[in-house]
Amino acid sequence: MTFQELFITNLKDFRKARKISQEKLAEICDSSQAYIAEIEVGKKFPSPDMIEKIASALEVESYCLFQNTKKKKTRILTPLQRQEIISNIHEAASKIINHY
Protein backbone atom coordinates (compact mmCIF):
# COMPACT_ATOMS: atom_id res chain seq x y z
CA MET A 1 0.00 0.00 0.00
CA THR A 2 1.42 3.40 -0.95
CA PHE A 3 1.77 6.31 1.44
CA GLN A 4 -1.15 8.10 -0.26
CA GLU A 5 -3.36 5.00 -0.27
CA LEU A 6 -2.71 4.50 3.44
CA PHE A 7 -3.64 8.13 4.13
CA ILE A 8 -6.84 7.81 2.06
CA THR A 9 -7.88 4.58 3.77
CA ASN A 10 -7.34 6.04 7.23
CA LEU A 11 -9.06 9.31 6.35
CA LYS A 12 -12.16 7.46 5.15
CA ASP A 13 -12.13 5.05 8.10
CA PHE A 14 -11.82 7.79 10.72
CA ARG A 15 -14.36 10.01 8.96
CA LYS A 16 -16.93 7.22 8.71
CA ALA A 17 -16.28 5.98 12.26
CA ARG A 18 -17.05 9.47 13.54
CA LYS A 19 -20.06 9.77 11.23
CA ILE A 20 -18.71 12.91 9.57
CA SER A 21 -19.72 13.52 5.97
CA GLN A 22 -17.31 14.88 3.39
CA GLU A 23 -19.34 18.08 3.45
CA LYS A 24 -19.07 18.43 7.24
CA LEU A 25 -15.34 17.65 7.18
CA ALA A 26 -14.85 20.29 4.51
CA GLU A 27 -16.78 22.82 6.58
CA ILE A 28 -14.70 22.13 9.69
CA CYS A 29 -11.46 22.34 7.66
CA ASP A 30 -12.53 25.52 5.87
CA SER A 31 -12.43 23.76 2.52
CA SER A 32 -14.85 22.42 -0.07
CA GLN A 33 -16.58 19.07 -0.28
CA ALA A 34 -15.19 18.67 -3.80
CA TYR A 35 -11.61 19.02 -2.47
CA ILE A 36 -12.22 16.41 0.25
CA ALA A 37 -13.69 14.08 -2.40
CA GLU A 38 -10.63 14.60 -4.62
CA ILE A 39 -8.37 13.70 -1.69
CA GLU A 40 -10.40 10.55 -0.98
CA VAL A 41 -10.16 9.31 -4.58
CA GLY A 42 -6.46 10.11 -4.84
CA LYS A 43 -6.67 13.00 -7.31
CA LYS A 44 -5.17 15.45 -4.79
CA PHE A 45 -2.98 15.20 -1.73
CA PRO A 46 -3.39 17.72 1.10
CA SER A 47 -0.74 20.13 2.32
CA PRO A 48 0.76 19.61 5.79
CA ASP A 49 -1.50 22.40 7.08
CA MET A 50 -4.59 20.69 5.68
CA ILE A 51 -3.47 17.34 7.10
CA GLU A 52 -3.36 18.99 10.54
CA LYS A 53 -6.85 20.45 10.02
CA ILE A 54 -8.22 17.08 8.92
CA ALA A 55 -6.62 15.30 11.88
CA SER A 56 -8.00 17.87 14.29
CA ALA A 57 -11.48 17.58 12.77
CA LEU A 58 -11.31 13.79 13.14
CA GLU A 59 -9.94 14.10 16.70
CA VAL A 60 -6.77 12.14 15.99
CA GLU A 61 -3.10 12.98 15.90
CA SER A 62 -1.91 13.66 12.35
CA TYR A 63 0.51 10.70 12.41
CA CYS A 64 -2.48 8.38 12.90
CA LEU A 65 -3.56 9.16 9.36
CA PHE A 66 -0.35 7.48 8.15
CA GLN A 67 -0.27 4.42 10.42
CA ASN A 68 -1.00 1.00 9.05
CA THR A 69 -3.66 0.07 11.57
CA LYS A 70 -4.67 -3.03 9.60
CA LYS A 71 -1.52 -4.75 10.85
CA LYS A 72 -1.75 -3.71 14.48
CA LYS A 73 -5.47 -4.00 15.26
CA THR A 74 -5.24 -0.93 17.49
CA ARG A 75 -8.20 1.23 18.23
CA ILE A 76 -7.76 4.96 18.48
CA LEU A 77 -10.15 6.63 20.88
CA THR A 78 -11.34 10.19 20.76
CA PRO A 79 -10.84 12.31 23.89
CA LEU A 80 -14.59 12.06 24.53
CA GLN A 81 -14.49 8.26 24.31
CA ARG A 82 -11.52 8.15 26.69
CA GLN A 83 -13.35 10.36 29.19
CA GLU A 84 -16.46 8.18 28.95
CA ILE A 85 -14.44 5.05 29.69
CA ILE A 86 -12.72 6.71 32.65
CA SER A 87 -16.07 7.88 34.03
CA ASN A 88 -17.51 4.37 33.70
CA ILE A 89 -14.51 2.90 35.52
CA HIS A 90 -14.81 5.43 38.35
CA GLU A 91 -18.54 4.78 38.65
CA ALA A 92 -18.04 1.00 38.77
CA ALA A 93 -15.25 1.34 41.36
CA SER A 94 -17.42 3.58 43.54
CA LYS A 95 -20.27 1.04 43.48
CA ILE A 96 -17.89 -1.74 44.50
CA ILE A 97 -16.37 0.35 47.30
CA ASN A 98 -19.78 1.46 48.60
CA HIS A 99 -21.01 -2.12 48.54
CA TYR A 100 -18.36 -3.12 51.10
C-alpha positions in Angstrom: 0.0 0.0 0.0 1.4 3.4 -0.9 1.8 6.3 1.4 -1.2 8.1 -0.3 -3.4 5.0 -0.3 -2.7 4.5 3.4 -3.6 8.1 4.1 -6.8 7.8 2.1 -7.9 4.6 3.8 -7.3 6.0 7.2 -9.1 9.3 6.3 -12.2 7.5 5.1 -12.1 5.1 8.1 -11.8 7.8 10.7 -14.4 10.0 9.0 -16.9 7.2 8.7 -16.3 6.0 12.3 -17.0 9.5 13.5 -20.1 9.8 11.2 -18.7 12.9 9.6 -19.7 13.5 6.0 -17.3 14.9 3.4 -19.3 18.1 3.5 -19.1 18.4 7.2 -15.3 17.7 7.2 -14.9 20.3 4.5 -16.8 22.8 6.6 -14.7 22.1 9.7 -11.5 22.3 7.7 -12.5 25.5 5.9 -12.4 23.8 2.5 -14.8 22.4 -0.1 -16.6 19.1 -0.3 -15.2 18.7 -3.8 -11.6 19.0 -2.5 -12.2 16.4 0.2 -13.7 14.1 -2.4 -10.6 14.6 -4.6 -8.4 13.7 -1.7 -10.4 10.6 -1.0 -10.2 9.3 -4.6 -6.5 10.1 -4.8 -6.7 13.0 -7.3 -5.2 15.5 -4.8 -3.0 15.2 -1.7 -3.4 17.7 1.1 -0.7 20.1 2.3 0.8 19.6 5.8 -1.5 22.4 7.1 -4.6 20.7 5.7 -3.5 17.3 7.1 -3.4 19.0 10.5 -6.8 20.4 10.0 -8.2 17.1 8.9 -6.6 15.3 11.9 -8.0 17.9 14.3 -11.5 17.6 12.8 -11.3 13.8 13.1 -9.9 14.1 16.7 -6.8 12.1 16.0 -3.1 13.0 15.9 -1.9 13.7 12.4 0.5 10.7 12.4 -2.5 8.4 12.9 -3.6 9.2 9.4 -0.4 7.5 8.2 -0.3 4.4 10.4 -1.0 1.0 9.0 -3.7 0.1 11.6 -4.7 -3.0 9.6 -1.5 -4.8 10.9 -1.7 -3.7 14.5 -5.5 -4.0 15.3 -5.2 -0.9 17.5 -8.2 1.2 18.2 -7.8 5.0 18.5 -10.1 6.6 20.9 -11.3 10.2 20.8 -10.8 12.3 23.9 -14.6 12.1 24.5 -14.5 8.3 24.3 -11.5 8.1 26.7 -13.4 10.4 29.2 -16.5 8.2 29.0 -14.4 5.0 29.7 -12.7 6.7 32.7 -16.1 7.9 34.0 -17.5 4.4 33.7 -14.5 2.9 35.5 -14.8 5.4 38.4 -18.5 4.8 38.7 -18.0 1.0 38.8 -15.2 1.3 41.4 -17.4 3.6 43.5 -20.3 1.0 43.5 -17.9 -1.7 44.5 -16.4 0.3 47.3 -19.8 1.5 48.6 -21.0 -2.1 48.5 -18.4 -3.1 51.1 
